[in-house]
């Protein structure tokens, strides 16, 4: 072994040994002298603080018992992942992967994907729009390493056992999950479309050859009641195995509704049923058939406008007030600074329920069949077949004042998707190994309806919209030496996007055929290159370079716009938006030593044509104003950052973890017309429709240049701290205490960087008792009562009319003052969990 390697390992061991000593003694003090000579009654707050300070400054002054425990600490458990569609040790995979296992899900009381994100450095997920939304848009905004989206498809994709999930995964139960793998950086080469920021893969349990099961009960504040369980075992020993799982989830809402006085905002109900059959007639063949059904019913989520009267910057100069304010600029007013959650929230839930609808009614069906055949030589043929069907009805109250008449938008939609993958893999124990495969994905938007709330009647529509995607992919990996391994992966992908303009049919009649049916094709070669150098059996250095993409698509023009506005939108190029792509480069180190897992990585992302939102005002055919949101492409962005994740057991009774991600995500070239409107002084746009400078523009194009601004909806800093203590009480009865603190720095709401949601601190804690097969714990969520908004959304105040200059046409236009919608997080909650395994 080279001298520098021996030196590095010796230094690592020295640092870790001293860290364990410090951590053990600090934990001893924090747990009120469990191993020390000071009892709880004798230790005042000042005494405890002085002891902690002395302990941290003098690590050598520890008890002999603590030192003995440190020396006998057990090694961290081996973690196996399938991030590259094969089983590998986490420490060996040349990618940054965060894993949240079933035990952590139980002990940390994790409930949904937002909770998983709080356990994952570099991954942010904010459910600012409740559990609505599918496939993307404002309802689904996973941000991995600064690559967030505002509208349109998300930049990271969700998978269940490697099968793409097109719908919102917020209500998917975690009870049947073995682990969740968050894979960071472009995963297009192996996982396909929509994964150019990363992939989140839920890996579920396999049925067992012995009868096992679990029942779990959660009771908490705000009428929170959750009952779940599973049973698994053999139908035919060693040949046919099964698992069945079920869950009933209820949360009564934690915000009082200012419209009714009820505490029903954020109310959620879910039923989940699933099962798996594992058929293994011979060692060479295995088939797993899975099915799942979920039903969700929610009231309105906690989300209201703060009102344009709170705007505090860039007010439009008013030159007339009759019949309503008029300005000779494009300004609509703005709010600058940190946006706070509102003092109260409202939604007309009772009126919506009287019509027979809720904020969300959704049914989701999924089924897949995975088959694997392995030859005597170790060659493996895999087939994955999947079908998903989603039926959703959403009811949104667009009233912006608590005293206003309800303004409901009620829509029913259906979509389904089918996917098929074939993969042939060579024996993995050879010096050169590889895999090739083919993938087909079809997604269809089925007929739906819109509701006229005034008459409570449905008008149906037909839709040819959908996606046709096919690709071939391959991977070649080889051991250049015993220490150096290199690999090359690539996917050739072809996408056909189908869009149209929705037309509503008559009440009670057949759906009307869509018009303006259009198609756009995209193809891309998506490679990834990796190199790994094994310094030691459990210490690896790696480097990766990968390209990812997200196909473009169509913007839907409003069907109620006057003809001249529709023509203006078309002439301005809003009909379509382009594909976005990114090259990502990463250098990292990961390893395991003496009970500690560690991973450190630095990354750089070159992002082209980022898909962002652009709001435009228009006039309805009735003469009233309205607005529409389009997707536009930014110029160029770059992201630089690093992260580390260190965890381990300095003793068999103590688990510690610290993780941190820094992301410097900025635009390097982007002119945003909407930002120019905020600063506008002369009512003239900086560029003409052909993208040439407008010589009549007095204030120039600098106001719309957001180069150097940070990307929206993503934090610059994330940190995670976890501590868990497990101590015997008597016999086989064990006491458990756990705390999980997650931190995210402020997130800008838009590319202008003028307002933001502030820093957030979320602390979850639990105290539990475990004996044999049962476990009971008291838990607290959001213990610090963090009130930072989940999402701040740029919108218009539909209660305040304004005449301004339309920057697209240069003519006067009736629109509204600028406003911002603000969502609120879950409140602090206390509860109890109880589970029994058999």
N, C-alpha and C positions, 0 to 999 in steps of 0.2 A: 504494500500500500504506500503511495507517495507520501512524503513528509507533510505536504500542505493539507492532505486529506486527514492524516492523523491529528494534525494541529487543530483543524476545524472541528473534528469530532470531539476532541478533548475540550475545546472551548465550549461547544454546545453542551456537553455533559456538565461542565463546571457551572455554566449559567443556569441550566435547568435544576441542578442539585440545590443551588442557593435559592432559586425561585421557589422550589418546593418547600424548603425550610421556612422561608418568609411566609409563604401562603399557608402552610400548616399552622404556624403559630398565630398568624392573624385570624385564621378561621377558628382556632381554639378560643381566642379572646372573643370573637364575634358570636360564638355559640355559648357564651356566658360560662366559660370555664368548665366545659364538659370534661376535659382532660387536665385542666390546670387546678391550682390550689385555691382559686378565688371563687367563692360562691356568688350566686346571683344577688342575694340580699346585701352582700358586702361591696358590690361593685357599683359605684355611682357613675354617672355619665362622664364626669371629668376623669375619674380613675380609668375608665375604659379607654377614653381617648389617649391618655398619657401612656397606658400600656401598649396600645396599638402603635403609637409613635415610637416608643422605645423598641418594640418588637421589630418594626420595619427598619430601624436604624442599626439594630444589633442582631442580625440573623443568627449569629453564633450562640446567642443566649437563649437556647430553646431547651425544653425538657428532654431528658433522655428517652422518655416514652415517645415523644413526637418524632425525634430523630430516628428511632427504631421503626416507627410506622412508615416514615419516608423511605427508608432503605428497603422495606418490604412492599413498596407500592407495586401494584399489578400493572402490566403493560396494557396499553389501549387495545381494544378489540379490533380485529382486522375488519376493514370495511370493503365490501365487494359492490361494484357498480356495473351498470350495463350501458354507460353513456355512449359507447362506440358499438352498440348492438352485439356485444359479447361480454362475458363475465371477466372482469379484471379487478385487481386490487386498486383501490382508490389512489394509493401512493404511486402506482406505476402508470396511471393514465396521464398522458401529456396534455392535459386540459385542466382548467380551473373548474372544479365541481364542488358544490356544497351539498351535503347530504343531511336530511332531517329524518331520523329513524322513528320507528313505531314507539320505542320507549320514550324518546324525547317528546313525541306528540302527546303521549299520556301524561308524563311528568310535568310538562309545561302547559297542559290544558289547551292545546292548539285546536282550533275549531274550523278554520277555513284557510284559503290561500293567502289572505292578508296576514294571518298569524305565521304562516310559513315564511313569508317575506321578512317578517321581523326577526326571524332566526337566520337570515341569509344575507351576508355582506354583499353589497353591490346589486341587490335586488329590491326594488320598491314597488309595492302594489297598493293602490288606494281605491277603495270601493266608495267613491264619492257619489255614485249614482245607484246605490243599493246593489241589488243583484240583477238589475236589468241589463240589457245589452248582450249581444252575442257576436262572436266573430271579430269584435273590435269596437271602434267608436269610443265615445266618451265613457261608456260603461266598463270597458276593459282596457286598462292602461298599465300593463307590466313594463317596468323600466329596468333594464339590466345595463349596468355600467354607463348610465346617462343616455341610453338610446330609448327615449320615450316617444309616445305618439299622442297627438291631441285628438284627431279624428281618424276615421278609416280603420284599416286592419291593424292589429297590434304588431309590434316589432319582435315579440317573442311568442312562441306557440306553446300550447299545452298538449300533453300526451298522457294517455293511460296505457301502461304496458307497451309503450312505443307506438300507440295508435293515436293519430291526430284527433283532437277534440275541437270541433268548430264552434261550439256554443260556450256561453259563460260557464266557467267551472266553479264559480263562487259557492254554489250549494253542494258541491260534491263532498260526500262524507269522507272523513279521514280514518274511520274505524277499521276499514279493510285494507289499509295501506301498510305495506311493509317498510317503505321508505319513500321519500320524495327527493329526486335528484334535480338540482338546479345547475344546468350546464351553461357556462358563460362564454360569450363570443359566438361567432357564426357557426351554426350547426347544419347549414344547408347541404353540405356534401353527403351526410348520412341521414338526416331527418327531413330534408326537403323544404318546401316553400314556407315562408313566414317565420323562419328561425334565424334570421341574420343578426339578431341581437343575442339569441340564446334559446334554450328549450327547457321547459319544466316538465319532468316526466314522473308521473305517479306510478310506482311499482307496487302492485297488489300482492297479497299473500297467495301462495299456491295451496291447494287442498292437501291435507295431511293423511298419512297412512294409519294414524291412530285417531280415535275420537277425541277431539278437543273443541273448546269453545270459550266464549266469554259473554258476560252480560254487564252492561254499563249504564249507570243512571247519573244524570246531572240535574241538580236543582239549584237555581240561582235567582237573584233579584230580577225584577221586571218580567215576572211570569216566565222565566226561562226553565223549560223542562225538556230534557232530551233523554230518550231511551234507545239504546242500540245494543246489538249483539250479533254473534255469528256462531255457527256450528260447522265443524268440518270433520270428515272421516271417510272411511272406505265403504263403498257399495260392494265392490269385489276387491278383496285384499290385494294390494300391489298392482291392480289392473285398472280399476275404475274408482276414482275418488271424487268427493264433492265438497263444496262449501256453499252455505247459504247465509246471507247477511241482511239485516234490516235495521232501519233507523227511523225514529220519529222525533222531529226537532220543532220546538216552539220557543219563540222569543216575543214577548208582548209589546215591545217598543219601550224606549227609554226617554222619549221627549214628549212633553205635553203639547197637545195640538191647540194652538191659539184660536183656531176656528171653532172647536167643539168643546174644549176643556178636557178632553180625554187624553190619556197617555197612550197614543196609538201610532206615533210616528216612528218608523223603523221596525214595525211589527213584521215578523217573518215566521212562516210555517213551511216545513218540508217533510216529505215522506220519501225514503229511499229503500229500494229493494234490489238485491243483486245476488248473483250466484255464479259458480264455476264448476265445470266438470273436467276432470283430468283423466284422459284415457291413455294407458300405457300398456298395450298388449305384448310389447317386447322391448328389450333394452334399446333397440335402434329407432323406435318410433314413439313419439309423444304428441298428443293433441289436447289442447285446452280450449274449451268453449266457454265464453263468458257472456253474461247478459246483465243489463241494469235498467232500472226504471226510477225516475225521480219526478216528484210533483212539488211545485213551489207555489205558495200564495202569500204575497206581501202587500202591505199597505204602502202609502207613499214613503219614499226615503226622505231623510232630513236634509232639505235643500231648498233655499229661498233666495230671492234677490235682496241685496242690501239697500237698494234704492239709489237713484241718480242724485238725489239731494245730498248724499254723502260724498259726492265727487269733490275733490279738493285740488285739482290741477287741470291745466289746459282747457279752461272753460271757453266755449265759443263766444266771440264778441257778438252781442245781440244788437242788431240795427233796427229791428222792429219787433213788436209784441202782439200784433193783431193779424190774423185770428189766433196765432200762437207764435212763440219766439222764432225769429229768423236771423240767420247769420250769413255773412258773405264768404265764409270759409268752409272747409270740409270737416271741421272739428265737431265733436259731439260731447265734449267733456270727458274727464277721466278721473280715476282714483289712483293716487300714488302712495306707496308705502305698504306696510304690513296690513293684510286683511285679517280681521278677527271673525270668529264665529258670531252669529247674530244672537241678540238677547232672547229671541223667541222665534219659533217656526210654526208653519201652518200648512194644511192641505184639507180640501173638502172631501175627506174620506167617506163620510156618511152619504153625501149626495152621489158620489161615485158608486157606492155599494147599492144605493137605491136603484141605480140603472142596471145593476147586475154585474158590475165589474170591480176590479181591484187594481192596485198599482201594478201588480204582476200576477198573472196566472200562467204557469208554464208546466208542460209535460215533456219529458225528455226520455227517449228510448235509445239504448245502444246495445249492440251485439257484435261479437267478433270471435273468429276462430283462428287459433294459431297452431300450426302443425310443423313438427320438426322431425326430419329423418336423418340419421347419422350412419354412414357406412362403416365397415370394419376398419377402413383406413383413416377414419376421422373426418371425412368430408361431410359437411352438413348442408342440407337443403331445407330452407324455412319458407313457409307461406303464412302470410297474415291477411285475413279478410275481415273487413269491418263495415258496419252500417250504423248510421246515427240518424235519428229523426227528432226534430224539435218543433213543438207547437206552443206559441207564446201569444198571450194577449196582454198588452200594456195599457194602462190608463194613467195619463199624466195630467195634473191640474196646473194649467199655465196662468192661473190668476196670480197676480203679483202683489195684491193687497188683501189682507185678511178679511176686509169688509166687502171685497169684490164678489160679483156673481161668478160661480165656477166657470172655468174655461178649459173644458176637457178635450184632450187629444187621445182617442182610443183606437188602437190598431190591433188587428189580429194577423199573425204571420206564421207561415210554416216553411221549414227548409229541411232538406235531407242531404246526406252525403254518403258516398260509397267509396271505399279504397281497397286496393289490392296490391300487395307487395310480395315479390318472390326474391329470395336471396340465396346464393350459393357461396358457402365459405369453405376454404381449404382447412386442413388440419392446423390447429393453432399452436402445436408444439414443435413446428418446424422452424428452421431458421428464416425461411422466406414464406410468408403466408399472405392470404388475400381474400377478397370477397367481391362478387359482382351481383348486381340486382336490377330489378325493374319495378317501377311504381306507377300506379294509376289512381287518380283522384278525380271524382266527379261530384260537384255540389250544385243543387238546384233549389231555387226559390219557388215554392209552390203557391197556388192561389190563396189569397188572403182577403181581408176586408178592412174598411174604415167605418167608424161609427159616427153618425150625426147625433151628438148628445142632445140637441134641442128636441129631436123627435124620437130618440133612442131607436134608430133604425140602422141597419147595416147595408153598406154598398160594397159589393165584392169586386175584386180585381184579379186579373190573371197576370202571370209574370213568366217570361222566358229567361229571366236573369239566372246567371250561374257561372260556374268555373269548370273548365276542362283542363286537367293538368296531367302530364305524363312525363316520365323521366327515366333515365338509366343512370346507374351509379356504380362505383367500384372503389376498392381500396387495396393497396399493395404495401405491405410492411415487411421490413427485413432487419436482421441483426447484422450490422456491419462488423462489429466486434462483440465481445461478451458484454461490453459496457455501452456501446453506442447502437441505438435503434432509430431508424428513420422510417417515415411512412408518407405516402401520397394518396389523397382521396380526391374524388371529383364526381360531380353530378351534372349531367346535361339535362336541363329542364325546359319544357315547353308548356306555356300557359295560354289558354284562350279564355278571355273574359267577355261575358255577354251582358249587355246592359240595355235598358229601355226606359221609356217614359210611362209611368203608371196612369191608367185610365180607369175610372170607377164605373161599374155597371149600375143598372137600376136597382132600387130597393126590392129585394125578393127575387131578383132576376139572375140570369147567368153572369159570370164575370165578363167584363169587357176586355177585349184584346188590347195588349199594350201597343204603343206606337213608338216610332223612332228606334226600332230595334237595331243595335249596333254591336260589333265585335271588335276586339283588339287582341293581337297576338304578341306574346313576349317569349323570348328564349334567352337562356343564359347558361354559361359554363361556370360552375361554382366549385373551385378547387380548395383544398386545404393541405398544407404541408406541415409535418411535425418532425421534431428530432428530440430524442431523450438520451441523456447520458447518465448512466447508473454509477454514481460515486460509491455507493454502498448498497447493500441489499434493500435497505429502507431509506435511502436518500437519493433523490433524482433531481437533475436539472433538465429543463425542457424549453423548447422554443416552438412557436407555431405561427403560421401565416395563413389566413383564411379569408375567402370572399363570401359574402352573403348578399341576398337581394330580397326585395319585396316588389312584386309586380305592380304595375300601374292599374288604371281603371277609368271609370266614368263618373262625372259629377251629374247628379240629377237636377235639372232645372225645375223650378216650381211650376206646377201645372196651372196655378191661378194667377200667374204674372201676366201683365199686359204684353202685347206682342213686341213693342219697342224695347222693353227691358229684356225680354228673352233674346232678341236680336243683339242687344248690347253684350249680354253674357257670352253669346256664341262668338261675336267678333273679338271679344277680349281673350278668347282661348280657354274658357272655363269648362268646355265640354269634356275634356279628358285631362288626366294627369299622368306623368311618366313614372316608370319604374325607378325605385331608389336602390342604391347599392352601397356596400361598404367593404373595405379591406381592413382586417384587424390583425395586429401583430402583438405577440405576447411572449414574455420571457418569465419563467417561474422556477421556483424550488419548492419541493414538497418532500416530507419525510416523516418518519416515526422513530422515536428513541425514548426508552425508559418511561413509558407511560404517557408520552406526549405525541400528538399529531400536530404538524405545522405545515402551512402552505403560504408562500409569499409570491406575488406576481405583479409585474408591471406591464401595462398595455398601452397601445396606441391605435386609434381607429380613424381612418380616413373615410368620411361619409359624404356621398354625393346625392344631390336631388332629394333631400329629406322631404317627406310628405307632411305638410302642416296645414292649418286651417286658415280660411279667409272668409270673413263675413261681408255680405253685400246686401244693401237695402234694395227693395223693389216695390212696385205698386201693383196691388191686386186688380183684377178686372172689375171689382166692385168700387174701385177708387180709394181703398184704404191701404195704408202702408204696411209692409211686412219685411222680413229679412230672411236670408238663406245663407247656409254655410257651405263653402266649397273647399275641396282639397287642392292645394297648390304645392309646387315643388320649390324648396329652398335651393340655394346655389351649392355651397360647400360648407361642411362642418368638420371639426376635428375634436377628438376626445383623447386626453392623456390622463393616466391615473395609475394607481397601484392599490393593492389590498393585501392584507394578511389575516390569517385565521389560525389561532393557536389554542389548542384544547388538550386536556389530559387529566390524569388522576395523580396528584402528588401523593395520595394515599388511597387505599381501597374504599375509604369512606368519604372522600372529597373529590368532586369534579369541578374544574374551573375552565372557563373559556373566555377569550377576548378576540374580537374581530373588528377590523376597520377597513373602510374603502374610501379613497379620495378620488374624485372624478372632476377633471377640469374639461368641461364640455362647452365648446364655444362655436359660434358661426365664424367662418373665415371669409365667406363671401355670400351676402344675401341682401337684396333690396326688398323690403316689405312695404307694399302700398298701404296696408292698414296702419302701420306705424307712422308713415308719412302723414296720414290724415290726422293723427293725434296732434302733431306739431304744426299743421298747415296754417299759413297766415294769409294766403292770397287766393285760395279756392281753385288753384290750378295744379294738375298732377305733374309729377316730375318727368314722366315719360309718356309718349304717345302710344297708340294702340299697336304700332309696329316696333315698340321697344326702343325707339330712338328718343334722345332727350327732347323735351318740350321747351322750345326757346321762349315761350311766354311765361314759364314758371319762374317767379321772382325769388322765392325762398330756396330754390335749388333742391337737388336730390339727396343732400346729406341727411335730412331728417329721417328718411326711410332706410338708410344704410344701417343695418344692425350688426355689421361685422364686429366681432369682439364681444357681443352680448352672449350670455349663457343660454343654453338650450332650455326650453320650458319643461315644467312638470317633472323635474328630476333634481334630487339633492346633490350637493357637492360633497358632503361628508355623511358617512353612515358609520355607526359604531354599535357593537353588541357586546354585552357583558353577561355572563351566566355563572352562577355558583350553586352547587347542589351538595348538600350534606346528608349522608346516610349513616345512622348510628343505631346499634342494637339497644333495645330498651330492656327486654327480658326474654329469655328463650329465643324463639325465632321471630319475635315481634321487633320490627325495625321502624325507626323514626326517620322521616325525610323532610328536608326543608330546601326549597328551591326559589331562586329569584332570577328573572330574565329582564334586563334593561336594554331597550333599543333606542337609538338616537338617530334622527335625520335632521340635517340642516334645512334651511329655507328652500322653497321651491318656487321659482318664478311662474306666474300663471300664463305668460305669453312671451313672444319673442322680443317685445319692447322692453322687458325687464323693469317695468315701472311699478308693478305691485307683486306681492308674493304671499304665500302662506309661510308662517314663521317656523322656527325650530320646534321639533316635537320630541318629547321624551315619553316613552311608554314602558311602564314597569308592571310586570305580572309576577305574582308570587304565590306560593302554595306551601302548606304544612300537611304532611300525611303520615299515615301509619300503614305498614304493610306486614302481613303475616300469611305465610304459605301462599294460598291462591287468591287472597282478597286484598284490596287496597282501597283506603278511604282518605280523601284529602279535602281540606278547606282551601279555596282559591280566591284570589283577588285579581281582577283584570283592570288595567289602566289605574293602578293604585295611586299614581300621582295626579290623577284627574287632568290629563292633558286635554286641552281644548283647541288645539291647532286644527284649522280647517283641513279636511281631506283633499278637497279640490276647490279651486277658485276658477270660475268660468266666465270668460268675456261674453256679454250678451247685451241686449238693449232694454231700456225701461219703457215698456209698452203703455205706461200711464202718462208719459210726457212727450208730446209731439214737438218736432223741431224741423224747420226748413233750413236746409244747408245746400251747398254746392255739391252735386254728384261728381266725384273725381273721375268717373269713367266717361261722362258725357259733357261736363262743364255746365250743365243746366241745373236749375233749382230742383230740389227733390224733397218731398215730405218724408221724414223718417222719425227717429226717436233719439233721445239722449242715451249716452252710453251707460250701461249698468253692469253689475257683476253678481253672479249667483255664487253662494257660499254653502258648502256642505259642512256637516258637523260629524265628529267621530263618536263612537260609542262612549257612554259615560262609564264612570267607575262602577264595577259590579263585584259583589261577593256571592259565593256559592259553595256547594259541596259536590264532590264526585265520589261515587262508590262503584267498584267493579269487582267481578268474581270470575276467575278463570278455572276451567276444568279440563 
